[in-house]
Amino acid sequence: MMAATAAADAVGMAGLYAEDALLLIPGQPAVEGRDRIKTEWRRAFADGFTDLRIGTPEDRRRTDAAASVYLWTARHRPEQGAIATLNGRTLLFLEQVEDGWLIAAEMWQPVPDAQ
């Protein structure tokens, strides 16, 4: 995720998600499916989302599924206006596939202090 963000690579970011993944963004309708998630990431990168830093995750793993919760910070650099730091908390639900793990569902929320 951090590498895809650094490169503003929506295609690479979308590749981390299952084909039928669900993305829940605060205050917005659910985003369903890898293609729509790619569009959402493309929009976020175009809007100046950058410099993602992910904290140490707390993981819960089972045979073919896992959950991961972590704090993160990122910057929002709009073309006009001041750079803002975003602090968030994310819950990922991961499913195991043949060659690794993919995000089946992601939900995040802003947090005032990501320490």
CORMO-V407218 format. One record per backbone hydrogen bond with DSSP energy under -1.0 kcal/mol. CO is the residue of the C=O (numbers start at 1). NH is the residue of the N-H. If there is no record, write none. Layout:
co->(CO | CO)
nh->(NH | NH)
This chain:
co->(1 | 2 | 3 | 4 | 5 | 9 | 10 | 11 | 13 | 14 | 16 | 18 | 19 | 21 | 22 | 23 | 24 | 25 | 31 | 33 | 34 | 35 | 36 | 37 | 38 | 39 | 40 | 41 | 42 | 43 | 44 | 45 | 48 | 50 | 53 | 58 | 60 | 64 | 65 | 66 | 67 | 68 | 69 | 70 | 71 | 72 | 73 | 74 | 75 | 76 | 84 | 86 | 87 | 88 | 89 | 90 | 91 | 92 | 93 | 93 | 94 | 95 | 97 | 100 | 102 | 103 | 104 | 105 | 106 | 107 | 109)
nh->(5 | 6 | 7 | 9 | 8 | 13 | 14 | 15 | 16 | 17 | 103 | 21 | 34 | 33 | 106 | 31 | 108 | 28 | 23 | 37 | 38 | 39 | 40 | 41 | 42 | 43 | 44 | 45 | 46 | 47 | 49 | 48 | 77 | 75 | 73 | 69 | 67 | 96 | 62 | 94 | 60 | 92 | 58 | 90 | 55 | 88 | 53 | 86 | 50 | 84 | 76 | 74 | 111 | 72 | 109 | 70 | 107 | 68 | 104 | 105 | 66 | 102 | 100 | 97 | 95 | 18 | 22 | 93 | 24 | 91 | 89)
